[in-house]
Amino acid sequence: MTLIRSIPGARAWVVTAGRSCAVLRLDDRDRLLSAHWGRALGVEQAAALVGVPVAVPVAAAVAGPVGSAFGGPGGHGSSGALGSSGGHGSSVGHGSSGGIGGPAEAPGFGAVGHGGAWPFEEDVDGPLELAAGAAFQFGHAQLAVRFADGTRDLELRFVQASIADSDDSGDSAELVLSFADRHYPLAVESRHRVRRGSPVIERRLVLRHTGASGEEPISVLRADSASWTLPPLPDYRLSQVRGRWSAETRLHRSSPPFGETLLTSRRGITGHHANPWVMVDDGTAGPAHGQVFGCALAWSGSWQITVERTSADRTVVAAGFGHDGLAWSLAPGEVLTTPVSAGIWTDGGFDAASQAWHAYVLDHVLPHAAELRPVVYNSWEATGFDVSLEGQLALARQAAALGVELFVMDDGWFGSRTSDRAGLGDWWPNPDRFPDGLAPLAKGVRELGMDFGLWVEPEMVNADSDLYREHPDWVLHQPFRQRSEHRNQLVLNLARPDVAAWVHEQLDRLVAENDIGFLKWDMNRPFTEVGWPQAGADGGDLVWRRYVENLYAVLDNLRAAHPALRIEACSGGGGRLDPGMLARVDQVWTSDNTDALDRLAIQEGFAQVYPARVMSAWVTDSPNPHTGRRIPLEFRFHVAMAGVLGIGGNLAEWSEAESATAREMVAAYKRIRPVVQHGVRYAHGDAAGDLSGVEYVAADRSEAVVFIYRRERRFAQIERPVVLRGVDAAGRYRDVRSGIVHHGAVLLSRGLPMALGGGDPVSTMVHLVREG
């Protein structure tokens, strides 16, 4: 099946993504609108939506520019185009007889007298898919600029459309709709990419200054990657995550008010308080039923999502990088390409939406997605800054005895880093703690059968460091403003090419000299006093974009130089979680909060878009160091085993009974790991409720893993069976632990019996394997 098709006789296109599609069209003023986003349609069906009956053979996708029926460099409106034969643009009015803005005025008062049009409103049919700041556009401007003479309104004319395969396999395609301003030297491309079998549409804008050298630059005030127009729904419900440090990704659903709802990060990182995705339904969708529309942004810096509910009760979602108040200068010949905004539609409810996102991340975003992530031990909560060779080796021996596969030494190993007040930026082993460097520790860890990893925070510097004393100008700062320290540290200005090159050099050396297999890459503070005095008055605004671009380049180059290196993204917990970062790392530290009860809600919100394969989860000590709550060890393991299992407790203080339980749990996790990390996920119950769970099912339905968590039992209530969702109805499944065989049809209709016993909180894990 052709992924992208033009509609004969219309300036319209069908973009097919799995079982869904988007139908785009241009009106007679070259405005791009959505005719449909939802269930997949054929060309004839889509043509009916845009008012053109199809009586000719379906046009297949073609590479290169589309013919004159879709407009050429000289504009559109010539013979064969949908516009009037004289072209358009000579009049900017609307509503007059023969004009371009709508039907001729009819006698009478009000909408009826004007042929159904609203005389005080613009005549556009619904929100725009390319919402440029222009006349009569009073809503959110996806694209806003300021030309050198002060002009802000854009008048974009359609230039051409091209459809091309994105790779040699023919399994992906991209639609490029090209526009140009009628007077000023600005070209705009709206790009739409799809892959065969995937329900995700990737969109972005490309802006190009087409003027000659020496012409004035154009200020880009806003450049969202996409505007996603929803069809009319009976009502609208917005799903998002909210939070803060140690309370990230908590799911929140609400009805968006009329007007604009703004979700944003102005912190230079993705953020703990919000995450750059939303889902919208009509208020009736559930885990397994209902239409769900969603979009996510692949950007790891400041961002903005605007959910606009119009006065006509339509909803459009715009997603883009940067935040309000920034302006980026575009010089002649320069190109600005926005990050990807990805969108999905499903009619299978929230679980189907999450499963679509998980498949997208695993199939098209994450590097080395087919790998199984190892069981990790991290030394931080055991040692803090009290790091030594002997202490780390002792922990490594204890971790190896539990079955751990990757040992990571956390903070405190470098420079003068004996507290958080000094040493950041000095990336060499502390000579008092490691007089012979890291080689003895790395060798000892590998002799125990584990890989060796390190914690780093390469974007930060302490004022008390050799690096800062040598290069005080390398940090983000503004003239005549204080340099505020947070966690006793400042942010290196990675927007500077020399700083980015230095960071890459330090990490490249560190990894090469010590054969490091894993980096836990941390980033523990937001941006403040954002400036770049050496880059002139516009330098401060440029930092917000160039910093992230250079960060991506450092990560990409480091991985290219060290193909075996694996990286975990961390930013004070889950502060840097998004598809842009996931394209460059292997897993993400979900939250600094390791309290297993709190983690249930954090992990449920995380899983709305991001798969278990990237969700790092540790078992730590009880009472929990963050909450002081005492939680049974088995419960802590069951919660962490729903993601990428890690251990972060002080093993020197664990009893033999606790160590024996840990060994059993680690062994059990290794048996179920392929299903958890690569299986299909189904949610059971409310993660904040008394009883909840999660079900993972292998892609071929040969295995299933079910975790059930009870916070507390009320009124001596006996747990009901858990009705499974993903197993094969015709299969027979054996419980690995009990040996009991269950019929798939019974599991799907009557459920899996639960016997959790007494005491709260309590949990269980059931591993089912299909027989025959």
ZINOR-V511155 format. One line per field, one symbol per residue. phi: phi as a letter, one per 40 degrees, with the letter a starting at -180 (. if undefined). burial: + if it has 16 or more other ideal C-beta (glycine too) atoms within 10 Angstrom, else -. A space follows every 10 residues. Layout:
# ZINOR-V511155
phi = ???
burial = ???
This chain:
# ZINOR-V511155
phi = .ccbbccdga caabbcbgcb abbbabccbg ccbccaaidc bccccccccc gbccbbdccc cbcgcccccb gbdchbhcdg ccccccgahc bbcagccgcb cicccbchbg cccbggcccb bccccgcccb cccadgbccc ccbbbbcccg cbccbcbcba bbbaccaccg caabcbbbba ccbccbbbbb bbbbbcgccc bcbabbbbcc ccdgcccbcc caaccabbcc ccbdabbbba bbiadgacfc cabacccchb bbbabbbgbd hccaacaabb bcgbcbdbah cbbaabbcab bcaabbbbbc ccgbbbbbba cgbdhcbbcb cdgcbbbccc bbbbbabbgc cccccccdcc cccbbccfcc cccccbbbcd ccbfccbacc cccccccccc cchcbabbcc dhcbfbcbac cagchbcbdd cccbcbgcdc cdccccccgb cbbbcbbccb acccaccccc bcccccabcg bcbccbfgab bcccccdccc cccccccdcc cccbfccabc cbabaccafc aadccgcccc ccdcccdccc ddcccccccc cbdccbbbca afhccbbacc cccbbbabcc accbcccccd cccccdccbb cddbccabcb cbccccbgcc bdcccdcccc ccbccabbcc ccbccccccc cccccccccc ccddcccbcc bbcbgccccc baaabbbddc gcaabbbbbb cacbffcccc dcccbbcccc cbbccdccgc bbcdccccbc hccbacgcgb caaabbbbbc cg
burial = --++++++++ ++++++++-+ ++++++++++ ++++++++-+ +-+--++-++ -+-+----+- ++--++--++ ++--+++--- +++----+-- ---++---++ ++-------- ---+--+--- -+++-+++++ ++++--+-++ +++++-+--- --++++++++ +++------- -+++++++++ +--+++++++ +++++--+++ +++++++++- +-----++++ ++++++++++ +-+--+++++ +++-++++++ +----+---- +-++++++++ ++++++++++ ++--+-+--+ ++++++++++ +++++++++- ---+++++++ +++--+++++ -+---+-+++ ++++++-+++ ++++++++++ ++-+++--+- --++++++++ +++---+++- +++-++-+++ -+++++++++ +++++++--+ ++++++++++ --++---+-- ++-++--+-+ ++++++++++ ++++++++-- +--++++--- -------+++ ++++++--++ -+++-++--+ +--+++++++ ++++++++++ ++--+---++ ++++++++-+ +++++--++- -+--++++++ ++++++++++ ++++++++++ ++++++++++ ++++++++++ ++++++++++ ++-+++---- ++++++++++ +++++++++- +--+------ ++--++-++- -++-++++++ +++++-+--+ ++++++++-- ++++++++++ +-+-----+- -+-+++++-- +++--+---- -+-+-+++-- -+-+-+---- ++++++++++ --
